Amino acid sequence: MEDDLLLNFASEPPAKKQKVKVTGGKWKDRRKSQLASEGRGRNEKKEKLGVNQTKLGDRTKDVAPAEGEERPHKTAFPERRGEGGKNNTYVSSLFTANPEIQDRPIAEIDVLSPSNAPLDTSSFSGLGLNDRINAHLLGQRIENPTKIQQQVIPRLLAGNNDLFVQAQTGSGKTLAFALPIFQKLMEIPNIDRTSGLFALILAPTRELATQIYSVFESLSRCHHKIVAGNVIGGEKKKSEKARLRKGVNILVATPGRLVDHIEHTQKLDLSKIRYVVLDEGDRLMELGFEESITKILHSISSTAVPLQYPSLPAKRISILCSATIKSTVKKLGELSLEKAELVTTSEQITKVPDQLVQQVVVIPPKLRFVTLAGTLKNLIKDQTASRTIVFFSCSGSVDFHFIALTRKAASEDTSGTLFGSSIFKLHGSLSQQTRTSTLKQFADSPNNAILLCTDVASRGLDLPHINNVVEFDPPFALDDHLHRVGRTARAGSLGKSVLFLLPGDEENYLKIIEPLHPSGIQFKKYESVLKEAFEKPGEKGGSWDTQATTFHLDLERWLLEEPRAKEIAANGFISHIKAYATHLASERECFNVKKIHLGHLAKSFGLRETPKKLASGGERKKKEDGKSKMLRMAKMHLQAQTDEFNTFG
Ligand SMILES: Nc1ncnc2c1ncn2[C@@H]1O[C@H](COP(=O)(O)OP(=O)(O)OP(=O)(O)O)[C@@H](O)[C@H]1O
């Protein structure tokens, strides 16, 4: 019998256990004694694994229970008495007792031509950029400006107006402000690092700040005496101070860390700043940086001195960039801009790029893990150096799926392999050093690479050539969807995005995202995903479900053998549920935590225990009313989100 076609059931037909009532003492002790009396102590775990396995030829075929076992619910997969206490746990089948999924036509969609691509009709030199910068761009195969660059570059080169720049994700906003600012500094006679700090760029996350800094750093090849620096927190403040003391002309910073330096680094002189860029304005506000930004802007204004450089504007020019329009961005505009000109492109910025192919797979909760694995396998099939990003709702879920896919129970590992590809994890609870090196490894990987992450990677990050985005957990807001899928299909390139939804209420989310997708949405059946991924060559039409089941059960078995991994799974499950409870009230008709089948969802985390037991740690807790539970969860999630993006040192 082939090993991978086996399913394990109970080992020796268990002799019927005598139930012994245990009373007195602590609940844990009572439970231990109860289990021991039933012969279900810890040491039995191994015996239960992998012995007396039964071939599953047909997913719906009912297999006779071992002697001494009860036949469970008729439609369910044959169950095994597990390690449960009062409520026994079951090894349920992946493919039975799943909720129904609405039938939808599965048509191919016509992909439109790119909406954020460089335009053939215009050149950078035509916009007023000098030869050195042009040559530098050509060296990077950047030949024609995008629409937003066409509009912003001449305005910044010529003008004295503040700008409110709104454009689609991946439309080249960074170069739109970086190129003219750099050129203006190039025009300062004898500029060097001691001439002063002239441009400040504020970004919401350390990753984004690092990325913008590297754009300026690479531009310094056009004039090696212009020095860019960054202060982003998470790194040693001492070395940042030393950098500021030596002098920089362009500073890229996260707001929290910059305020810290304003207060404690005497050498930091903001008086010559003539350009302030607020990148990802909506995110800066969402992360609560309003107060820090106000302080920074006030410090700049209150120390400003007149300059004798004719190439620089007489007064400070502020540029606010955002891919989405929100009331919070408008508020940031009021705070930072003066008589600003709105610069936007004709295409609807609140839509995804036209060329993006959006797929949706509706998956019963039990099948989420195996369908994720199948999706990843299919996406990298026939590829050699593809890049895929998978978004999760919380760090706990990233940690679990990383260990589950790589089978590495040591949580400090951030890289591994899956289906011959490199796989990485990234979230805000990792140290800054780890985050930076993980992103670099992911970007530089010579083979196919997959990044499992939270929304820490959803904003502004320009990872090169991302082919696919998978939203394993739905976004918490529509803007998040735009930003997540916006990591692919950048600057006119093609890209695919896959959204996972649960059957039932979550299917309503389709109606919400449909207007954002000019090319339409392609519906995919999870069965076809699994079939493509798991069908053995030459065995068409039969083996895929068995293979998928085996793949999943291997995870369950592994968790039983690895207590640390099981702990990570339990934590991942609990964090996932908590994060789910914080979906916007306005989207409750799609994401209602009360309607989730917790048992089925726990199975997708490889867990056989009842979720109630997991969530409470087995202890009875005082009943909490619904409202205070929601508030508590929302608070926890907000805290987790801020931690996720913690830009402070
Ligand atoms: N004119 C161009 N031609 C070709 N590639 C370009 C051009 N301009 C920018 N790019 C590339 O396109 C990618 C996206 O640019 P950028 O990160 O500035 O987009 P963005 O508008 O800031 O997106 P987001 O809003 O998602 O942060 C980068 O890799 C950049 O090098």
The ligand as an SDF file (V2000), in Angstrom:
LIG
                    3D

 31 33  0  0  0  0  0  0  0  0999 V2000
    8.5810   55.4280  -15.9430 N   0  0  0  0  0  0  0  0  0  0  0  0
    8.7940   54.2060  -15.5160 C   0  0  0  0  0  0  0  0  0  0  0  0
    9.0740   53.2090  -16.3520 N   0  0  0  0  0  0  0  0  0  0  0  0
    9.2920   51.9630  -15.8930 C   0  0  0  0  0  0  0  0  0  0  0  0
    9.2360   51.6250  -14.6110 N   0  0  0  0  0  0  0  0  0  0  0  0
    8.9520   52.5850  -13.7190 C   0  0  0  0  0  0  0  0  0  0  0  0
    8.7250   53.9260  -14.1160 C   0  0  0  0  0  0  0  0  0  0  0  0
    8.4810   54.6590  -13.0220 N   0  0  0  0  0  0  0  0  0  0  0  0
    8.5620   53.8470  -11.9820 C   0  0  0  0  0  0  0  0  0  0  0  0
    8.8470   52.5980  -12.3780 N   0  0  0  0  0  0  0  0  0  0  0  0
    8.9700   51.4170  -11.5520 C   0  0  0  0  0  0  0  0  0  0  0  0
    7.6510   51.0640  -11.1670 O   0  0  0  0  0  0  0  0  0  0  0  0
    7.6280   50.5260   -9.8670 C   0  0  0  0  0  0  0  0  0  0  0  0
    6.5460   51.1930   -9.0360 C   0  0  0  0  0  0  0  0  0  0  0  0
    6.9120   52.5140   -8.6950 O   0  0  0  0  0  0  0  0  0  0  0  0
    6.5260   53.1740   -7.2820 P   0  0  0  0  0  0  0  0  0  0  0  0
    6.9250   52.2840   -6.1750 O   0  0  0  0  0  0  0  0  0  0  0  0
    7.0310   54.5380   -7.2730 O   0  0  0  0  0  0  0  0  0  0  0  0
    4.9510   53.1680   -7.4060 O   0  0  0  0  0  0  0  0  0  0  0  0
    3.8790   53.8980   -6.4740 P   0  0  0  0  0  0  0  0  0  0  0  0
    3.0290   54.7220   -7.3520 O   0  0  0  0  0  0  0  0  0  0  0  0
    4.5790   54.5820   -5.3520 O   0  0  0  0  0  0  0  0  0  0  0  0
    3.0510   52.6790   -5.9830 O   0  0  0  0  0  0  0  0  0  0  0  0
    2.3100   52.4710   -4.5380 P   0  0  0  0  0  0  0  0  0  0  0  0
    1.2290   53.4670   -4.4570 O   0  0  0  0  0  0  0  0  0  0  0  0
    1.8430   51.0990   -4.6340 O   0  0  0  0  0  0  0  0  0  0  0  0
    3.3710   52.6730   -3.5290 O   0  0  0  0  0  0  0  0  0  0  0  0
    9.0540   50.7020   -9.3480 C   0  0  0  0  0  0  0  0  0  0  0  0
    9.7280   49.4760   -9.4830 O   0  0  0  0  0  0  0  0  0  0  0  0
    9.6870   51.7120  -10.2610 C   0  0  0  0  0  0  0  0  0  0  0  0
   11.0800   51.5170  -10.4010 O   0  0  0  0  0  0  0  0  0  0  0  0
  1  2  1  0
  2  3  1  0
  2  7  2  0
  3  4  2  0
  4  5  1  0
  5  6  2  0
  6  7  1  0
  6 10  1  0
  7  8  1  0
  8  9  2  0
  9 10  1  0
 10 11  1  0
 11 12  1  0
 11 30  1  0
 12 13  1  0
 13 14  1  0
 13 28  1  0
 14 15  1  0
 15 16  1  0
 16 17  2  0
 16 18  1  0
 16 19  1  0
 19 20  1  0
 20 21  2  0
 20 22  1  0
 20 23  1  0
 23 24  1  0
 24 25  2  0
 24 26  1  0
 24 27  1  0
 28 29  1  0
 28 30  1  0
 30 31  1  0
M  END
$$$$
